[in-house]
Amino acid sequence: MTNVERIAELAATSVESVNDLLLVSKIIKKMQRDFDNQDVSAIERLLMFIPIKHLESFLEEDIHDET
């Protein structure tokens, strides 16, 4: 792979990463509005697509604090 190809690949990855971050930011803002309106049904449906091990890992610190 040439240097130009490496730079092009890195640039594409960076743009993809920025787009991913922008999408995540938009989703978080939408979730905040839904929480404010006490409408969490869409959030609940979205969470159903996340594997349990990731949800448990996210809560791990809180679970240890409760015991």
Secondary structure, DSSP 8 states (H G I E B T S, - for coil): --HHHHHHHHHHHHHHHHHHHHHHHHHHHHHHHHHHTT--HHHHHHHTTS-HHHHHHHHHHHHHHH-
